[in-house]
């Protein structure tokens, strides 16, 4: 299980649980197949966007990254506004 809805969690289903066990705990659950190629492609786009930011980046996996930013930057640059526009149009 990659994740579970709030409703499934009420039945004791949680992330990392084997599918068979989750199905026993919540027999009416709907299980969705993953689309790993689409997931990898989306992850690559997000990470590329993050790498374009003028901040430190630590990538821990395809869906986990940490950004470090200096809040004392008085350069007048507005990378956040530009990046927000890029994300919306992307």
C-alpha positions as a Markdown table, in Angstrom:
| # | Residue | x | y | z |
|---|---|---|---|---|
| 1 | Unk | 0.0 | 0.0 | 0.0 |
| 2 | Unk | 1.4 | 3.3 | -1.0 |
| 3 | Unk | -1.2 | 5.2 | 0.9 |
| 4 | Unk | -4.7 | 4.9 | 2.3 |
| 5 | Unk | -7.7 | 7.1 | 2.5 |
| 6 | Unk | -9.1 | 8.4 | 5.8 |
| 7 | Unk | -12.0 | 6.0 | 5.5 |
| 8 | Unk | -9.6 | 3.0 | 4.9 |
| 9 | Unk | -7.5 | 4.1 | 7.9 |
| 10 | Unk | -10.5 | 3.8 | 10.1 |
| 11 | Unk | -10.4 | 0.0 | 9.2 |
| 12 | Unk | -6.8 | -0.2 | 10.2 |
| 13 | Unk | -5.3 | 0.1 | 6.6 |
| 14 | Unk | -2.1 | 2.1 | 6.4 |
| 15 | Unk | 0.8 | 2.9 | 4.1 |
| 16 | Unk | 3.3 | 0.0 | 3.7 |
| 17 | Unk | 0.8 | -2.6 | 4.5 |
| 18 | Unk | 0.6 | -5.7 | 2.2 |
| 19 | Unk | -2.3 | -5.4 | -0.2 |
| 20 | Unk | -3.7 | -8.8 | 0.9 |
| 21 | Unk | -3.9 | -7.7 | 4.5 |
| 22 | Unk | -5.5 | -4.3 | 3.5 |
| 23 | Unk | -8.1 | -6.2 | 1.5 |
| 24 | Unk | -8.9 | -8.4 | 4.5 |
| 25 | Unk | -9.2 | -5.4 | 6.8 |
| 26 | Unk | -11.3 | -3.3 | 4.4 |
| 27 | Unk | -13.1 | -5.7 | 1.9 |
| 28 | Unk | -15.0 | -2.9 | 0.2 |
| 29 | Unk | -11.8 | -0.9 | -0.6 |
| 30 | Unk | -11.0 | 0.1 | -4.2 |
| 31 | Unk | -7.4 | -0.5 | -5.1 |
| 32 | Unk | -5.8 | 1.5 | -7.9 |
| 33 | Unk | -2.9 | 0.3 | -10.0 |
| 34 | Unk | 0.1 | 2.5 | -10.2 |
| 35 | Unk | 1.4 | 4.0 | -13.4 |
| 36 | Unk | 5.1 | 4.1 | -12.7 |
| 37 | Unk | 6.2 | 5.6 | -16.1 |
| 38 | Unk | 3.8 | 8.5 | -15.5 |
| 39 | Unk | 4.9 | 8.8 | -11.9 |
| 40 | Unk | 8.6 | 8.9 | -12.9 |
| 41 | Unk | 7.8 | 11.5 | -15.6 |
| 42 | Unk | 5.9 | 13.7 | -13.1 |
| 43 | Unk | 8.7 | 13.3 | -10.5 |
| 44 | Unk | 11.3 | 14.3 | -13.1 |
| 45 | Unk | 9.4 | 17.4 | -14.0 |
| 46 | Unk | 9.0 | 18.4 | -10.4 |
| 47 | Unk | 12.6 | 17.8 | -9.5 |
| 48 | Unk | 13.8 | 19.8 | -12.6 |
| 49 | Unk | 11.6 | 22.7 | -11.5 |
| 50 | Unk | 13.1 | 22.5 | -8.0 |
| 51 | Unk | 16.6 | 22.4 | -9.4 |
| 52 | Unk | 15.9 | 25.7 | -11.3 |
| 53 | Unk | 15.3 | 27.5 | -8.1 |
| 54 | Unk | 18.2 | 29.5 | -6.6 |
| 55 | Unk | 18.2 | 27.5 | -3.4 |
| 56 | Unk | 19.9 | 24.4 | -1.9 |
| 57 | Unk | 18.2 | 21.2 | -2.9 |
| 58 | Unk | 18.5 | 17.7 | -1.3 |
| 59 | Unk | 16.7 | 14.9 | -3.1 |
| 60 | Unk | 15.9 | 11.9 | -1.0 |
| 61 | Unk | 13.8 | 10.0 | -3.6 |
| 62 | Unk | 11.4 | 10.4 | -6.5 |
| 63 | Unk | 8.8 | 12.0 | -4.3 |
| 64 | Unk | 10.8 | 13.6 | -1.5 |
| 65 | Unk | 13.1 | 16.6 | -1.5 |
| 66 | Unk | 14.1 | 19.4 | 0.8 |
| 67 | Unk | 14.8 | 23.0 | -0.1 |
| 68 | Unk | 17.0 | 25.4 | 1.8 |
| 69 | Unk | 16.5 | 29.1 | 1.2 |
| 70 | Unk | 18.2 | 32.2 | 2.6 |
| 71 | Unk | 15.5 | 34.6 | 3.8 |
| 72 | Unk | 18.0 | 37.5 | 4.0 |
| 73 | Unk | 18.3 | 37.7 | 0.2 |
| 74 | Unk | 17.7 | 41.4 | -0.7 |
| 75 | Unk | 18.6 | 41.0 | -4.4 |
| 76 | Unk | 15.1 | 42.0 | -5.5 |
| 77 | Unk | 14.8 | 38.8 | -7.5 |
| 78 | Unk | 11.3 | 37.2 | -7.5 |
| 79 | Unk | 12.0 | 33.6 | -8.4 |
| 80 | Unk | 8.9 | 32.4 | -6.6 |
| 81 | Unk | 6.6 | 34.3 | -8.8 |
| 82 | Unk | 8.3 | 33.2 | -12.0 |
| 83 | Unk | 8.4 | 29.6 | -10.9 |
| 84 | Unk | 4.7 | 29.7 | -9.9 |
| 85 | Unk | 3.9 | 30.8 | -13.4 |
| 86 | Unk | 6.0 | 28.0 | -14.9 |
| 87 | Unk | 4.4 | 25.4 | -12.7 |
| 88 | Unk | 0.9 | 26.5 | -13.7 |
| 89 | Unk | 1.7 | 26.6 | -17.5 |
| 90 | Unk | 3.8 | 23.4 | -17.4 |
